[in-house]
Amino acid sequence: GSTYTNISDWGIKVNNTEGLVLEECGVARAHNGGLLVNNSNIVLNRKFFAGRNYQADSTAARYSTESCGIKALNSTITLSSNDAFSTGKDAVFACYQHHYGIELRNSTIDGGSTGTELKTCYNMSAGIRMRNSNIEMDGVLDVYSNRVGIDSIDSGLTFDRFICQYNKEAGIKARNSHIYYG
């Protein structure tokens, strides 16, 4: 057998940046998570996948760190797509098998279109954890098979369509938050 250890703490780190476009990116097997966005405004274009980012060595439990697929601090992440060069599903953004799929603190996820899908699944604590943040997107917000689908405090969610199923404890835990869909 072989032994695997993580090489990097985050797959992609963005600090104090305006206007960066990340297109068709994916991150797996980083120690803390897939994408860390700090004090920045960026665009995720067409696709982003983060999966199985957590400490990986023989001495640690699988989810011993609070890993995230996407972690945004004081930032805005805009979801975008370009149908001109696409085949199949063009605007899928997914985070799976972390402690938190997406963690937002004083941040916003916006943008999207009719075909956009933002998915979080198989996360140990919450698919989405929000604190003083907003998700204002066009498209589908799909949270399934997490311990809690969405854990929201002092935050807002606005989306066209919502799929929330098979979460272990709750689909939505919202405190002092507003949710609009339809």
WOZICOR-V993555 format. One record per pair of residues at least 24 apart in sequence whose ideal C-beta (glycine too) atoms are under 10 Angstrom apart, sorted by the first residue. I is the first residue (numbers start at 0). GAP is how many residues later the second one is. If there is no record, write none. Layout:
BEGIN
I_GAP / I_GAP
END
This chain:
BEGIN
2_53 / 2_54 / 2_55 / 3_25 / 3_52 / 3_53 / 3_54 / 4_24 / 4_26 / 4_50 / 4_51 / 4_52 / 4_53 / 5_24 / 5_25 / 5_26 / 5_47 / 5_48 / 5_49 / 5_50 / 5_51 / 5_59 / 6_24 / 7_24 / 7_45 / 8_24 / 8_27 / 8_44 / 8_46 / 8_56 / 8_58 / 9_24 / 9_25 / 9_26 / 9_43 / 9_57 / 9_58 / 9_61 / 10_24 / 10_25 / 10_39 / 10_42 / 10_58 / 11_24 / 11_25 / 11_30 / 11_36 / 11_38 / 11_58 / 12_24 / 12_25 / 12_27 / 12_58 / 13_24 / 13_25 / 13_26 / 13_27 / 13_28 / 13_58 / 13_61 / 13_63 / 14_24 / 14_25 / 14_58 / 14_60 / 15_24 / 15_58 / 15_59 / 16_24 / 16_25 / 16_58 / 17_24 / 17_58 / 18_24 / 19_24 / 20_24 / 20_25 / 20_57 / 20_59 / 21_24 / 21_25 / 21_26 / 21_55 / 22_24 / 22_25 / 22_57 / 22_58 / 22_59 / 23_24 / 23_25 / 23_66 / 24_24 / 24_25 / 24_68 / 25_24 / 25_25 / 25_68 / 26_24 / 26_25 / 26_26 / 26_42 / 26_43 / 26_68 / 27_24 / 27_25 / 27_69 / 28_24 / 28_25 / 28_27 / 29_24 / 29_25 / 29_26 / 29_37 / 30_24 / 30_25 / 30_26 / 30_29 / 30_34 / 30_36 / 31_33 / 31_34 / 31_35 / 31_36 / 31_39 / 31_66 / 31_67 / 32_32 / 32_33 / 32_34 / 32_35 / 32_36 / 32_37 / 32_38 / 32_62 / 32_65 / 32_66 / 32_67 / 32_68 / 32_69 / 32_70 / 33_33 / 33_34 / 33_35 / 33_36 / 33_37 / 33_61 / 33_64 / 33_67 / 33_68 / 34_33 / 34_34 / 34_35 / 34_36 / 34_37 / 34_42 / 34_60 / 34_67 / 35_32 / 35_34 / 35_35 / 35_36 / 35_37 / 35_39 / 35_67 / 36_33 / 36_34 / 36_35 / 36_36 / 36_37 / 36_38 / 36_39 / 36_40 / 36_67 / 36_70 / 37_33 / 37_34 / 37_35 / 37_36 / 37_37 / 37_67 / 37_69 / 38_33 / 38_34 / 38_35 / 38_36 / 38_67 / 38_68 / 39_32 / 39_33 / 39_34 / 39_35 / 39_36 / 39_37 / 39_67 / 40_34 / 40_35 / 40_36 / 40_37 / 40_67 / 41_30 / 41_33 / 41_34 / 41_35 / 41_36 / 42_33 / 42_34 / 42_35 / 42_36 / 42_37 / 42_68 / 43_26 / 43_33 / 43_34 / 43_35 / 43_36 / 43_37 / 43_47 / 43_49 / 43_65 / 43_67 / 43_74 / 44_33 / 44_34 / 44_35 / 44_36 / 44_37 / 44_45 / 44_46 / 44_66 / 45_33 / 45_34 / 45_35 / 45_36 / 45_37 / 45_39 / 45_40 / 45_43 / 45_44 / 45_45 / 45_46 / 45_47 / 46_34 / 46_39 / 46_42 / 46_43 / 46_44 / 46_45 / 46_46 / 46_47 / 46_70 / 47_29 / 47_31 / 47_43 / 47_44 / 47_45 / 47_46 / 47_47 / 47_70 / 48_43 / 48_44 / 48_45 / 48_46 / 48_47 / 48_70 / 49_43 / 49_44 / 49_45 / 49_46 / 49_47 / 49_48 / 49_51 / 49_52 / 49_70 / 50_43 / 50_44 / 50_45 / 50_46 / 50_47 / 50_50 / 50_70 / 50_71 / 51_44 / 51_45 / 51_46 / 51_70 / 52_42 / 52_43 / 52_44 / 52_45 / 52_46 / 53_43 / 53_44 / 53_45 / 53_70 / 61_35 / 61_37 / 61_62 / 62_34 / 62_35 / 62_36 / 62_60 / 62_61 / 62_62 / 63_35 / 64_33 / 64_34 / 65_32 / 65_33 / 65_34 / 65_37 / 65_58 / 65_59 / 65_63 / 66_30 / 66_31 / 66_32 / 66_33 / 66_34 / 66_36 / 66_56 / 66_57 / 67_27 / 67_30 / 67_31 / 67_32 / 67_33 / 67_34 / 67_35 / 67_36 / 67_55 / 67_57 / 67_61 / 68_24 / 68_25 / 68_26 / 68_27 / 68_28 / 68_29 / 68_30 / 68_31 / 68_32 / 68_33 / 68_34 / 68_50 / 68_51 / 68_54 / 68_58 / 68_59 / 69_25 / 69_28 / 69_30 / 69_31 / 69_32 / 69_33 / 69_34 / 69_37 / 69_39 / 69_48 / 69_50 / 69_58 / 70_27 / 70_29 / 70_31 / 70_32 / 70_33 / 70_34 / 70_36 / 70_58 / 71_30 / 71_31 / 71_32 / 71_33 / 71_34 / 71_35 / 71_36 / 71_37 / 71_58 / 71_61 / 72_30 / 72_31 / 72_32 / 72_33 / 72_34 / 72_60 / 73_31 / 73_32 / 73_33 / 73_58 / 73_59 / 74_29 / 74_30 / 74_31 / 74_32 / 74_33 / 74_34 / 74_58 / 75_31 / 75_32 / 75_33 / 75_34 / 75_35 / 75_58 / 76_25 / 76_27 / 76_30 / 76_31 / 76_32 / 76_33 / 76_34 / 76_58 / 77_30 / 77_31 / 77_32 / 77_33 / 77_34 / 77_59 / 78_30 / 78_31 / 78_32 / 78_33 / 78_34 / 78_37 / 78_38 / 78_39 / 78_56 / 78_58 / 78_59 / 78_60 / 79_30 / 79_31 / 79_32 / 79_33 / 79_36 / 80_30 / 80_31 / 80_32 / 80_33 / 80_34 / 80_35 / 80_58 / 82_30 / 82_32 / 85_29 / 88_26 / 88_27 / 88_28 / 89_25 / 89_26 / 89_27 / 90_24 / 90_25 / 90_26 / 90_27 / 90_47 / 90_48 / 90_49 / 91_24 / 91_25 / 91_26 / 91_27 / 91_47 / 91_48 / 91_50 / 92_24 / 92_25 / 92_26 / 92_27 / 92_44 / 92_46 / 93_24 / 93_25 / 93_26 / 93_27 / 93_48 / 94_24 / 94_25 / 94_26 / 94_27 / 94_28 / 94_32 / 94_33 / 95_24 / 95_25 / 95_26 / 95_27 / 95_31 / 95_48 / 95_49 / 95_50 / 96_24 / 96_25 / 96_26 / 96_27 / 97_24 / 97_25 / 97_26 / 97_27 / 97_28 / 97_29 / 97_48 / 98_24 / 98_25 / 98_26 / 98_27 / 98_30 / 98_48 / 99_24 / 99_25 / 99_26 / 99_27 / 99_28 / 99_29 / 99_46 / 99_47 / 99_48 / 99_51 / 100_24 / 100_25 / 100_26 / 100_27 / 100_28 / 100_42 / 100_45 / 100_48 / 100_49 / 101_24 / 101_25 / 101_26 / 101_27 / 101_28 / 101_31 / 101_33 / 101_41 / 101_48 / 102_25 / 102_26 / 102_27 / 102_28 / 102_30 / 102_48 / 103_24 / 103_25 / 103_26 / 103_27 / 103_28 / 103_29 / 103_30 / 103_31 / 103_48 / 103_51 / 104_24 / 104_25 / 104_26 / 104_27 / 104_28 / 104_50 / 105_24 / 105_25 / 105_26 / 105_27 / 105_28 / 105_48 / 105_49 / 106_24 / 106_25 / 106_26 / 106_27 / 106_28 / 106_48 / 107_25 / 107_26 / 107_27 / 107_28 / 107_29 / 107_47 / 107_48 / 108_24 / 108_25 / 108_26 / 108_27 / 108_28 / 108_32 / 108_48 / 108_50 / 109_24 / 109_25 / 109_26 / 109_27 / 109_28 / 109_48 / 110_25 / 110_26 / 110_27 / 110_28 / 111_24 / 111_25 / 111_26 / 111_27 / 111_28 / 111_29 / 111_47 / 111_48 / 112_24 / 112_25 / 112_26 / 112_47 / 113_24 / 113_25 / 113_26 / 113_46 / 113_47 / 114_24 / 114_25 / 115_24 / 115_25 / 115_43 / 115_44 / 115_45 / 116_24 / 116_25 / 116_44 / 116_46 / 117_24 / 117_25 / 117_41 / 118_24 / 118_25 / 118_44 / 119_24 / 119_25 / 119_26 / 119_29 / 119_30 / 120_24 / 120_25 / 120_28 / 120_45 / 120_46 / 121_24 / 121_25 / 121_44 / 122_24 / 122_25 / 122_26 / 122_44 / 123_44 / 124_26 / 124_44 / 125_24 / 125_25 / 125_26 / 125_41 / 125_43 / 125_44 / 125_47 / 126_24 / 126_37 / 126_40 / 126_44 / 127_24 / 127_27 / 127_29 / 127_44 / 128_24 / 128_26 / 128_44 / 129_24 / 129_25 / 129_26 / 129_27 / 129_44 / 129_47 / 130_24 / 131_24 / 131_44 / 131_45 / 132_24 / 132_44 / 133_24 / 133_43 / 133_44 / 134_24 / 134_44 / 135_44 / 140_40 / 142_24 / 142_28 / 142_29 / 143_27 / 145_24 / 145_25 / 147_24 / 147_25 / 148_24 / 149_24 / 149_27 / 149_29 / 150_24 / 150_26 / 151_24 / 151_25 / 151_26 / 151_27 / 152_24 / 153_24 / 154_24 / 155_24 / 156_24 / 157_24
END
